[in-house]
Amino acid sequence: MPVGYSEYKGHKLIVLKSDEESRYPFSFGKKKAKLIVENFEAIKVFAEEESRTEEVVKED
């Protein structure tokens, strides 16, 4: 996953892309980055549950 950095109104952003050609990158600043780090385990559980739900839907 390509990672880059940008700036918005003087604030540094981290930019995440699923691949180099991604048209819709995901970007956020330090405040949201800290929230993500503090809640990483909950986000991980959420992401894994979503994957399992998608698999069940695909099997039907």
mmCIF file as Biopython writes it, N, C-alpha, C and O atoms, coordinates in Angstrom:
data_model
#
loop_
_atom_site.group_PDB
_atom_site.id
_atom_site.type_symbol
_atom_site.label_atom_id
_atom_site.label_alt_id
_atom_site.label_comp_id
_atom_site.label_asym_id
_atom_site.label_entity_id
_atom_site.label_seq_id
_atom_site.pdbx_PDB_ins_code
_atom_site.Cartn_x
_atom_site.Cartn_y
_atom_site.Cartn_z
_atom_site.occupancy
_atom_site.B_iso_or_equiv
_atom_site.auth_seq_id
_atom_site.auth_asym_id
_atom_site.pdbx_PDB_model_num
ATOM 1   N N  . MET A ? 1  ? 0.849   -1.173  0.000  1.0 0.0 1  A 1 
ATOM 2   C CA . MET A ? 1  ? 0.000   0.000   0.000  1.0 0.0 1  A 1 
ATOM 3   C C  . MET A ? 1  ? 0.895   1.235   0.000  1.0 0.0 1  A 1 
ATOM 4   O O  . MET A ? 1  ? 1.648   1.457   0.948  1.0 0.0 1  A 1 
ATOM 5   N N  . PRO A ? 2  ? 0.815   2.027   -1.043 1.0 0.0 2  A 1 
ATOM 6   C CA . PRO A ? 2  ? 1.611   3.249   -1.093 1.0 0.0 2  A 1 
ATOM 7   C C  . PRO A ? 2  ? 1.180   4.270   -0.030 1.0 0.0 2  A 1 
ATOM 8   O O  . PRO A ? 2  ? -0.008  4.512   0.181  1.0 0.0 2  A 1 
ATOM 9   N N  . VAL A ? 3  ? 2.154   4.840   0.610  1.0 0.0 3  A 1 
ATOM 10  C CA . VAL A ? 3  ? 1.922   5.864   1.634  1.0 0.0 3  A 1 
ATOM 11  C C  . VAL A ? 3  ? 2.647   7.130   1.202  1.0 0.0 3  A 1 
ATOM 12  O O  . VAL A ? 3  ? 3.805   7.088   0.785  1.0 0.0 3  A 1 
ATOM 13  N N  . GLY A ? 4  ? 1.953   8.249   1.308  1.0 0.0 4  A 1 
ATOM 14  C CA . GLY A ? 4  ? 2.560   9.524   0.971  1.0 0.0 4  A 1 
ATOM 15  C C  . GLY A ? 4  ? 2.137   10.582  1.974  1.0 0.0 4  A 1 
ATOM 16  O O  . GLY A ? 4  ? 1.418   10.292  2.931  1.0 0.0 4  A 1 
ATOM 17  N N  . TYR A ? 5  ? 2.581   11.792  1.754  1.0 0.0 5  A 1 
ATOM 18  C CA . TYR A ? 5  ? 2.248   12.896  2.645  1.0 0.0 5  A 1 
ATOM 19  C C  . TYR A ? 5  ? 1.819   14.087  1.817  1.0 0.0 5  A 1 
ATOM 20  O O  . TYR A ? 5  ? 2.266   14.265  0.685  1.0 0.0 5  A 1 
ATOM 21  N N  . SER A ? 6  ? 0.961   14.888  2.381  1.0 0.0 6  A 1 
ATOM 22  C CA . SER A ? 6  ? 0.458   16.070  1.707  1.0 0.0 6  A 1 
ATOM 23  C C  . SER A ? 6  ? 0.253   17.145  2.760  1.0 0.0 6  A 1 
ATOM 24  O O  . SER A ? 6  ? 0.616   16.968  3.922  1.0 0.0 6  A 1 
ATOM 25  N N  . GLU A ? 7  ? -0.326  18.251  2.349  1.0 0.0 7  A 1 
ATOM 26  C CA . GLU A ? 7  ? -0.600  19.344  3.271  1.0 0.0 7  A 1 
ATOM 27  C C  . GLU A ? 7  ? -1.924  19.981  2.898  1.0 0.0 7  A 1 
ATOM 28  O O  . GLU A ? 7  ? -2.261  20.099  1.721  1.0 0.0 7  A 1 
ATOM 29  N N  . TYR A ? 8  ? -2.672  20.393  3.916  1.0 0.0 8  A 1 
ATOM 30  C CA . TYR A ? 8  ? -3.937  21.084  3.693  1.0 0.0 8  A 1 
ATOM 31  C C  . TYR A ? 8  ? -4.024  22.232  4.684  1.0 0.0 8  A 1 
ATOM 32  O O  . TYR A ? 8  ? -4.040  22.017  5.896  1.0 0.0 8  A 1 
ATOM 33  N N  . LYS A ? 9  ? -4.080  23.438  4.169  1.0 0.0 9  A 1 
ATOM 34  C CA . LYS A ? 9  ? -4.154  24.648  4.996  1.0 0.0 9  A 1 
ATOM 35  C C  . LYS A ? 9  ? -3.083  24.660  6.081  1.0 0.0 9  A 1 
ATOM 36  O O  . LYS A ? 9  ? -3.351  25.022  7.226  1.0 0.0 9  A 1 
ATOM 37  N N  . GLY A ? 10 ? -1.881  24.266  5.715  1.0 0.0 10 A 1 
ATOM 38  C CA . GLY A ? 10 ? -0.749  24.298  6.646  1.0 0.0 10 A 1 
ATOM 39  C C  . GLY A ? 10 ? -0.643  23.104  7.568  1.0 0.0 10 A 1 
ATOM 40  O O  . GLY A ? 10 ? 0.247   23.069  8.417  1.0 0.0 10 A 1 
ATOM 41  N N  . HIS A ? 11 ? -1.519  22.127  7.431  1.0 0.0 11 A 1 
ATOM 42  C CA . HIS A ? 11 ? -1.500  20.939  8.286  1.0 0.0 11 A 1 
ATOM 43  C C  . HIS A ? 11 ? -1.029  19.734  7.480  1.0 0.0 11 A 1 
ATOM 44  O O  . HIS A ? 11 ? -1.501  19.491  6.369  1.0 0.0 11 A 1 
ATOM 45  N N  . LYS A ? 12 ? -0.098  18.990  8.050  1.0 0.0 12 A 1 
ATOM 46  C CA . LYS A ? 12 ? 0.442   17.813  7.386  1.0 0.0 12 A 1 
ATOM 47  C C  . LYS A ? 12 ? -0.593  16.687  7.392  1.0 0.0 12 A 1 
ATOM 48  O O  . LYS A ? 12 ? -1.268  16.466  8.398  1.0 0.0 12 A 1 
ATOM 49  N N  . LEU A ? 13 ? -0.714  15.980  6.271  1.0 0.0 13 A 1 
ATOM 50  C CA . LEU A ? 13 ? -1.627  14.851  6.129  1.0 0.0 13 A 1 
ATOM 51  C C  . LEU A ? 13 ? -0.845  13.615  5.711  1.0 0.0 13 A 1 
ATOM 52  O O  . LEU A ? 13 ? 0.178   13.720  5.035  1.0 0.0 13 A 1 
ATOM 53  N N  . ILE A ? 14 ? -1.324  12.456  6.109  1.0 0.0 14 A 1 
ATOM 54  C CA . ILE A ? 14 ? -0.812  11.206  5.583  1.0 0.0 14 A 1 
ATOM 55  C C  . ILE A ? 14 ? -1.833  10.740  4.543  1.0 0.0 14 A 1 
ATOM 56  O O  . ILE A ? 14 ? -3.041  10.860  4.752  1.0 0.0 14 A 1 
ATOM 57  N N  . VAL A ? 15 ? -1.343  10.214  3.434  1.0 0.0 15 A 1 
ATOM 58  C CA . VAL A ? 15 ? -2.205  9.805   2.330  1.0 0.0 15 A 1 
ATOM 59  C C  . VAL A ? 15 ? -1.967  8.322   2.054  1.0 0.0 15 A 1 
ATOM 60  O O  . VAL A ? 15 ? -0.846  7.908   1.756  1.0 0.0 15 A 1 
ATOM 61  N N  . LEU A ? 16 ? -3.030  7.529   2.156  1.0 0.0 16 A 1 
ATOM 62  C CA . LEU A ? 16 ? -2.948  6.091   1.923  1.0 0.0 16 A 1 
ATOM 63  C C  . LEU A ? 16 ? -3.691  5.748   0.641  1.0 0.0 16 A 1 
ATOM 64  O O  . LEU A ? 16 ? -4.795  6.237   0.399  1.0 0.0 16 A 1 
ATOM 65  N N  . LYS A ? 17 ? -3.073  4.903   -0.176 1.0 0.0 17 A 1 
ATOM 66  C CA . LYS A ? 17 ? -3.686  4.447   -1.426 1.0 0.0 17 A 1 
ATOM 67  C C  . LYS A ? 17 ? -3.645  2.926   -1.460 1.0 0.0 17 A 1 
ATOM 68  O O  . LYS A ? 17 ? -2.714  2.312   -0.939 1.0 0.0 17 A 1 
ATOM 69  N N  . SER A ? 18 ? -4.657  2.321   -2.075 1.0 0.0 18 A 1 
ATOM 70  C CA . SER A ? 18 ? -4.660  0.865   -2.204 1.0 0.0 18 A 1 
ATOM 71  C C  . SER A ? 18 ? -3.613  0.407   -3.214 1.0 0.0 18 A 1 
ATOM 72  O O  . SER A ? 18 ? -3.094  -0.705  -3.113 1.0 0.0 18 A 1 
ATOM 73  N N  . ASP A ? 19 ? -3.301  1.268   -4.195 1.0 0.0 19 A 1 
ATOM 74  C CA . ASP A ? 19 ? -2.221  1.027   -5.151 1.0 0.0 19 A 1 
ATOM 75  C C  . ASP A ? 19 ? -1.828  2.362   -5.772 1.0 0.0 19 A 1 
ATOM 76  O O  . ASP A ? 19 ? -2.488  3.376   -5.547 1.0 0.0 19 A 1 
ATOM 77  N N  . GLU A ? 20 ? -0.767  2.357   -6.543 1.0 0.0 20 A 1 
ATOM 78  C CA . GLU A ? 20 ? -0.252  3.611   -7.112 1.0 0.0 20 A 1 
ATOM 79  C C  . GLU A ? 20 ? -1.263  4.342   -7.988 1.0 0.0 20 A 1 
ATOM 80  O O  . GLU A ? 20 ? -1.239  5.571   -8.050 1.0 0.0 20 A 1 
ATOM 81  N N  . GLU A ? 21 ? -2.146  3.622   -8.663 1.0 0.0 21 A 1 
ATOM 82  C CA . GLU A ? 21 ? -3.109  4.233   -9.574 1.0 0.0 21 A 1 
ATOM 83  C C  . GLU A ? 21 ? -4.432  4.596   -8.905 1.0 0.0 21 A 1 
ATOM 84  O O  . GLU A ? 21 ? -5.357  5.043   -9.582 1.0 0.0 21 A 1 
ATOM 85  N N  . SER A ? 22 ? -4.536  4.415   -7.615 1.0 0.0 22 A 1 
ATOM 86  C CA . SER A ? 22 ? -5.783  4.675   -6.893 1.0 0.0 22 A 1 
ATOM 87  C C  . SER A ? 22 ? -6.263  6.104   -7.135 1.0 0.0 22 A 1 
ATOM 88  O O  . SER A ? 22 ? -5.518  7.065   -6.945 1.0 0.0 22 A 1 
ATOM 89  N N  . ARG A ? 23 ? -7.512  6.221   -7.554 1.0 0.0 23 A 1 
ATOM 90  C CA . ARG A ? 23 ? -8.077  7.542   -7.830 1.0 0.0 23 A 1 
ATOM 91  C C  . ARG A ? 23 ? -8.620  8.205   -6.571 1.0 0.0 23 A 1 
ATOM 92  O O  . ARG A ? 23 ? -8.800  9.423   -6.537 1.0 0.0 23 A 1 
ATOM 93  N N  . TYR A ? 24 ? -8.880  7.416   -5.545 1.0 0.0 24 A 1 
ATOM 94  C CA . TYR A ? 24 ? -9.501  7.943   -4.335 1.0 0.0 24 A 1 
ATOM 95  C C  . TYR A ? 24 ? -8.677  7.591   -3.105 1.0 0.0 24 A 1 
ATOM 96  O O  . TYR A ? 24 ? -9.001  6.637   -2.398 1.0 0.0 24 A 1 
ATOM 97  N N  . PRO A ? 25 ? -7.625  8.343   -2.844 1.0 0.0 25 A 1 
ATOM 98  C CA . PRO A ? 25 ? -6.806  8.056   -1.668 1.0 0.0 25 A 1 
ATOM 99  C C  . PRO A ? 25 ? -7.532  8.421   -0.376 1.0 0.0 25 A 1 
ATOM 100 O O  . PRO A ? 25 ? -8.494  9.190   -0.377 1.0 0.0 25 A 1 
ATOM 101 N N  . PHE A ? 26 ? -7.053  7.858   0.710  1.0 0.0 26 A 1 
ATOM 102 C CA . PHE A ? 26 ? -7.593  8.106   2.041  1.0 0.0 26 A 1 
ATOM 103 C C  . PHE A ? 26 ? -6.573  8.960   2.769  1.0 0.0 26 A 1 
ATOM 104 O O  . PHE A ? 26 ? -5.430  8.536   2.940  1.0 0.0 26 A 1 
ATOM 105 N N  . SER A ? 27 ? -6.958  10.156  3.201  1.0 0.0 27 A 1 
ATOM 106 C CA . SER A ? 27 ? -6.006  11.033  3.872  1.0 0.0 27 A 1 
ATOM 107 C C  . SER A ? 27 ? -6.591  11.570  5.170  1.0 0.0 27 A 1 
ATOM 108 O O  . SER A ? 27 ? -7.799  11.763  5.302  1.0 0.0 27 A 1 
ATOM 109 N N  . PHE A ? 28 ? -5.690  11.806  6.128  1.0 0.0 28 A 1 
ATOM 110 C CA . PHE A ? 28 ? -6.112  12.335  7.416  1.0 0.0 28 A 1 
ATOM 111 C C  . PHE A ? 28 ? -4.919  12.973  8.113  1.0 0.0 28 A 1 
ATOM 112 O O  . PHE A ? 28 ? -3.762  12.717  7.778  1.0 0.0 28 A 1 
ATOM 113 N N  . GLY A ? 29 ? -5.238  13.816  9.096  1.0 0.0 29 A 1 
ATOM 114 C CA . GLY A ? 29 ? -4.208  14.537  9.831  1.0 0.0 29 A 1 
ATOM 115 C C  . GLY A ? 29 ? -3.827  13.854  11.127 1.0 0.0 29 A 1 
ATOM 116 O O  . GLY A ? 29 ? -4.252  12.734  11.411 1.0 0.0 29 A 1 
ATOM 117 N N  . LYS A ? 30 ? -3.016  14.553  11.907 1.0 0.0 30 A 1 
ATOM 118 C CA . LYS A ? 30 ? -2.470  13.983  13.143 1.0 0.0 30 A 1 
ATOM 119 C C  . LYS A ? 30 ? -3.539  13.690  14.190 1.0 0.0 30 A 1 
ATOM 120 O O  . LYS A ? 30 ? -3.439  12.688  14.898 1.0 0.0 30 A 1 
ATOM 121 N N  . LYS A ? 31 ? -4.552  14.533  14.304 1.0 0.0 31 A 1 
ATOM 122 C CA . LYS A ? 31 ? -5.593  14.309  15.305 1.0 0.0 31 A 1 
ATOM 123 C C  . LYS A ? 31 ? -6.322  12.989  15.040 1.0 0.0 31 A 1 
ATOM 124 O O  . LYS A ? 31 ? -6.538  12.197  15.957 1.0 0.0 31 A 1 
ATOM 125 N N  . LYS A ? 32 ? -6.692  12.765  13.792 1.0 0.0 32 A 1 
ATOM 126 C CA . LYS A ? 32 ? -7.362  11.501  13.445 1.0 0.0 32 A 1 
ATOM 127 C C  . LYS A ? 32 ? -6.386  10.333  13.516 1.0 0.0 32 A 1 
ATOM 128 O O  . LYS A ? 32 ? -6.772  9.227   13.895 1.0 0.0 32 A 1 
ATOM 129 N N  . ALA A ? 33 ? -5.127  10.568  13.155 1.0 0.0 33 A 1 
ATOM 130 C CA . ALA A ? 33 ? -4.121  9.507   13.247 1.0 0.0 33 A 1 
ATOM 131 C C  . ALA A ? 33 ? -3.986  9.033   14.700 1.0 0.0 33 A 1 
ATOM 132 O O  . ALA A ? 33 ? -3.872  7.835   14.955 1.0 0.0 33 A 1 
ATOM 133 N N  . LYS A ? 34 ? -3.999  9.965   15.638 1.0 0.0 34 A 1 
ATOM 134 C CA . LYS A ? 34 ? -3.910  9.591   17.057 1.0 0.0 34 A 1 
ATOM 135 C C  . LYS A ? 34 ? -5.138  8.794   17.489 1.0 0.0 34 A 1 
ATOM 136 O O  . LYS A ? 34 ? -5.014  7.837   18.254 1.0 0.0 34 A 1 
ATOM 137 N N  . LEU A ? 35 ? -6.311  9.173   17.012 1.0 0.0 35 A 1 
ATOM 138 C CA . LEU A ? 35 ? -7.529  8.415   17.315 1.0 0.0 35 A 1 
ATOM 139 C C  . LEU A ? 35 ? -7.448  6.991   16.760 1.0 0.0 35 A 1 
ATOM 140 O O  . LEU A ? 35 ? -7.856  6.035   17.420 1.0 0.0 35 A 1 
ATOM 141 N N  . ILE A ? 36 ? -6.925  6.863   15.555 1.0 0.0 36 A 1 
ATOM 142 C CA . ILE A ? 36 ? -6.772  5.546   14.945 1.0 0.0 36 A 1 
ATOM 143 C C  . ILE A ? 36 ? -5.815  4.689   15.767 1.0 0.0 36 A 1 
ATOM 144 O O  . ILE A ? 36 ? -6.103  3.525   16.044 1.0 0.0 36 A 1 
ATOM 145 N N  . VAL A ? 37 ? -4.686  5.257   16.154 1.0 0.0 37 A 1 
ATOM 146 C CA . VAL A ? 37 ? -3.703  4.512   16.952 1.0 0.0 37 A 1 
ATOM 147 C C  . VAL A ? 37 ? -4.307  4.088   18.286 1.0 0.0 37 A 1 
ATOM 148 O O  . VAL A ? 37 ? -4.128  2.947   18.710 1.0 0.0 37 A 1 
ATOM 149 N N  . GLU A ? 38 ? -5.014  4.988   18.944 1.0 0.0 38 A 1 
ATOM 150 C CA . GLU A ? 38 ? -5.622  4.683   20.242 1.0 0.0 38 A 1 
ATOM 151 C C  . GLU A ? 38 ? -6.711  3.616   20.144 1.0 0.0 38 A 1 
ATOM 152 O O  . GLU A ? 38 ? -6.970  2.904   21.113 1.0 0.0 38 A 1 
ATOM 153 N N  . ASN A ? 39 ? -7.340  3.505   18.992 1.0 0.0 39 A 1 
ATOM 154 C CA . ASN A ? 39 ? -8.457  2.570   18.815 1.0 0.0 39 A 1 
ATOM 155 C C  . ASN A ? 39 ? -8.158  1.488   17.789 1.0 0.0 39 A 1 
ATOM 156 O O  . ASN A ? 39 ? -9.070  0.937   17.173 1.0 0.0 39 A 1 
ATOM 157 N N  . PHE A ? 40 ? -6.885  1.188   17.610 1.0 0.0 40 A 1 
ATOM 158 C CA . PHE A ? 40 ? -6.472  0.244   16.578 1.0 0.0 40 A 1 
ATOM 159 C C  . PHE A ? 40 ? -7.142  -1.120  16.715 1.0 0.0 40 A 1 
ATOM 160 O O  . PHE A ? 40 ? -7.594  -1.687  15.720 1.0 0.0 40 A 1 
ATOM 161 N N  . GLU A ? 41 ? -7.212  -1.649  17.924 1.0 0.0 41 A 1 
ATOM 162 C CA . GLU A ? 41 ? -7.797  -2.982  18.121 1.0 0.0 41 A 1 
ATOM 163 C C  . GLU A ? 41 ? -9.267  -3.016  17.704 1.0 0.0 41 A 1 
ATOM 164 O O  . GLU A ? 41 ? -9.704  -3.967  17.057 1.0 0.0 41 A 1 
ATOM 165 N N  . ALA A ? 42 ? -10.023 -1.998  18.066 1.0 0.0 42 A 1 
ATOM 166 C CA . ALA A ? 42 ? -11.437 -1.937  17.681 1.0 0.0 42 A 1 
ATOM 167 C C  . ALA A ? 42 ? -11.581 -1.830  16.163 1.0 0.0 42 A 1 
ATOM 168 O O  . ALA A ? 42 ? -12.477 -2.441  15.579 1.0 0.0 42 A 1 
ATOM 169 N N  . ILE A ? 43 ? -10.709 -1.062  15.528 1.0 0.0 43 A 1 
ATOM 170 C CA . ILE A ? 43 ? -10.743 -0.925  14.071 1.0 0.0 43 A 1 
ATOM 171 C C  . ILE A ? 43 ? -10.402 -2.255  13.416 1.0 0.0 43 A 1 
ATOM 172 O O  . ILE A ? 43 ? -11.025 -2.645  12.428 1.0 0.0 43 A 1 
ATOM 173 N N  . LYS A ? 44 ? -9.417  -2.948  13.964 1.0 0.0 44 A 1 
ATOM 174 C CA . LYS A ? 44 ? -9.012  -4.250  13.427 1.0 0.0 44 A 1 
ATOM 175 C C  . LYS A ? 44 ? -10.167 -5.250  13.503 1.0 0.0 44 A 1 
ATOM 176 O O  . LYS A ? 44 ? -10.427 -5.967  12.538 1.0 0.0 44 A 1 
ATOM 177 N N  . VAL A ? 45 ? -10.860 -5.301  14.644 1.0 0.0 45 A 1 
ATOM 178 C CA . VAL A ? 45 ? -12.006 -6.199  14.804 1.0 0.0 45 A 1 
ATOM 179 C C  . VAL A ? 45 ? -13.091 -5.837  13.795 1.0 0.0 45 A 1 
ATOM 180 O O  . VAL A ? 45 ? -13.668 -6.718  13.158 1.0 0.0 45 A 1 
ATOM 181 N N  . PHE A ? 46 ? -13.364 -4.559  13.652 1.0 0.0 46 A 1 
ATOM 182 C CA . PHE A ? 46 ? -14.367 -4.096  12.701 1.0 0.0 46 A 1 
ATOM 183 C C  . PHE A ? 46 ? -14.012 -4.530  11.276 1.0 0.0 46 A 1 
ATOM 184 O O  . PHE A ? 46 ? -14.868 -5.037  10.551 1.0 0.0 46 A 1 
ATOM 185 N N  . ALA A ? 47 ? -12.772 -4.336  10.883 1.0 0.0 47 A 1 
ATOM 186 C CA . ALA A ? 47 ? -12.336 -4.692  9.534  1.0 0.0 47 A 1 
ATOM 187 C C  . ALA A ? 47 ? -12.452 -6.191  9.303  1.0 0.0 47 A 1 
ATOM 188 O O  . ALA A ? 47 ? -12.850 -6.617  8.219  1.0 0.0 47 A 1 
ATOM 189 N N  . GLU A ? 48 ? -12.116 -6.987  10.291 1.0 0.0 48 A 1 
ATOM 190 C CA . GLU A ? 48 ? -12.197 -8.439  10.149 1.0 0.0 48 A 1 
ATOM 191 C C  . GLU A ? 48 ? -13.645 -8.904  10.099 1.0 0.0 48 A 1 
ATOM 192 O O  . GLU A ? 48 ? -13.968 -9.809  9.330  1.0 0.0 48 A 1 
ATOM 193 N N  . GLU A ? 49 ? -14.526 -8.309  10.901 1.0 0.0 49 A 1 
ATOM 194 C CA . GLU A ? 49 ? -15.941 -8.669  10.874 1.0 0.0 49 A 1 
ATOM 195 C C  . GLU A ? 49 ? -16.548 -8.329  9.522  1.0 0.0 49 A 1 
ATOM 196 O O  . GLU A ? 49 ? -17.332 -9.111  8.984  1.0 0.0 49 A 1 
ATOM 197 N N  . GLU A ? 50 ? -16.206 -7.201  8.977  1.0 0.0 50 A 1 
ATOM 198 C CA . GLU A ? 50 ? -16.720 -6.774  7.676  1.0 0.0 50 A 1 
ATOM 199 C C  . GLU A ? 50 ? -16.292 -7.765  6.604  1.0 0.0 50 A 1 
ATOM 200 O O  . GLU A ? 50 ? -17.087 -8.102  5.726  1.0 0.0 50 A 1 
ATOM 201 N N  . SER A ? 51 ? -15.069 -8.232  6.656  1.0 0.0 51 A 1 
ATOM 202 C CA . SER A ? 51 ? -14.578 -9.199  5.681  1.0 0.0 51 A 1 
ATOM 203 C C  . SER A ? 51 ? -15.374 -10.487 5.768  1.0 0.0 51 A 1 
ATOM 204 O O  . SER A ? 51 ? -15.745 -11.057 4.742  1.0 0.0 51 A 1 
ATOM 205 N N  . ARG A ? 52 ? -15.638 -10.951 6.973  1.0 0.0 52 A 1 
ATOM 206 C CA . ARG A ? 52 ? -16.413 -12.183 7.136  1.0 0.0 52 A 1 
ATOM 207 C C  . ARG A ? 52 ? -17.830 -12.002 6.605  1.0 0.0 52 A 1 
ATOM 208 O O  . ARG A ? 52 ? -18.374 -12.924 5.998  1.0 0.0 52 A 1 
ATOM 209 N N  . THR A ? 53 ? -18.437 -10.846 6.817  1.0 0.0 53 A 1 
ATOM 210 C CA . THR A ? 53 ? -19.787 -10.582 6.317  1.0 0.0 53 A 1 
ATOM 211 C C  . THR A ? 53 ? -19.795 -10.603 4.799  1.0 0.0 53 A 1 
ATOM 212 O O  . THR A ? 53 ? -20.709 -11.168 4.198  1.0 0.0 53 A 1 
ATOM 213 N N  . GLU A ? 54 ? -18.809 -10.007 4.175  1.0 0.0 54 A 1 
ATOM 214 C CA . GLU A ? 54 ? -18.712 -9.984  2.719  1.0 0.0 54 A 1 
ATOM 215 C C  . GLU A ? 54 ? -18.574 -11.398 2.178  1.0 0.0 54 A 1 
ATOM 216 O O  . GLU A ? 54 ? -19.160 -11.719 1.144  1.0 0.0 54 A 1 
ATOM 217 N N  . GLU A ? 55 ? -17.813 -12.252 2.855  1.0 0.0 55 A 1 
ATOM 218 C CA . GLU A ? 55 ? -17.635 -13.632 2.412  1.0 0.0 55 A 1 
ATOM 219 C C  . GLU A ? 55 ? -18.951 -14.389 2.461  1.0 0.0 55 A 1 
ATOM 220 O O  . GLU A ? 55 ? -19.252 -15.170 1.558  1.0 0.0 55 A 1 
ATOM 221 N N  . VAL A ? 56 ? -19.747 -14.161 3.519  1.0 0.0 56 A 1 
ATOM 222 C CA . VAL A ? 56 ? -21.033 -14.846 3.656  1.0 0.0 56 A 1 
ATOM 223 C C  . VAL A ? 56 ? -21.960 -14.414 2.532  1.0 0.0 56 A 1 
ATOM 224 O O  . VAL A ? 56 ? -22.652 -15.247 1.948  1.0 0.0 56 A 1 
ATOM 225 N N  . VAL A ? 57 ? -21.984 -13.125 2.223  1.0 0.0 57 A 1 
ATOM 226 C CA . VAL A ? 57 ? -22.853 -12.603 1.173  1.0 0.0 57 A 1 
ATOM 227 C C  . VAL A ? 57 ? -22.446 -13.197 -0.174 1.0 0.0 57 A 1 
ATOM 228 O O  . VAL A ? 57 ? -23.315 -13.543 -0.974 1.0 0.0 57 A 1 
ATOM 229 N N  . LYS A ? 58 ? -21.146 -13.323 -0.444 1.0 0.0 58 A 1 
ATOM 230 C CA . LYS A ? 58 ? -20.677 -13.856 -1.709 1.0 0.0 58 A 1 
ATOM 231 C C  . LYS A ? 58 ? -21.052 -15.324 -1.883 1.0 0.0 58 A 1 
ATOM 232 O O  . LYS A ? 58 ? -21.277 -15.773 -3.007 1.0 0.0 58 A 1 
ATOM 233 N N  . GLU A ? 59 ? -21.122 -16.076 -0.786 1.0 0.0 59 A 1 
ATOM 234 C CA . GLU A ? 59 ? -21.428 -17.501 -0.852 1.0 0.0 59 A 1 
ATOM 235 C C  . GLU A ? 59 ? -22.892 -17.750 -1.195 1.0 0.0 59 A 1 
ATOM 236 O O  . GLU A ? 59 ? -23.213 -18.776 -1.794 1.0 0.0 59 A 1 
ATOM 237 N N  . ASP A ? 60 ? -23.791 -16.830 -0.828 1.0 0.0 60 A 1 
ATOM 238 C CA . ASP A ? 60 ? -25.236 -17.035 -1.055 1.0 0.0 60 A 1 
ATOM 239 C C  . ASP A ? 60 ? -25.606 -17.031 -2.483 1.0 0.0 60 A 1 
ATOM 240 O O  . ASP A ? 60 ? -26.780 -17.192 -2.816 1.0 0.0 60 A 1 
#
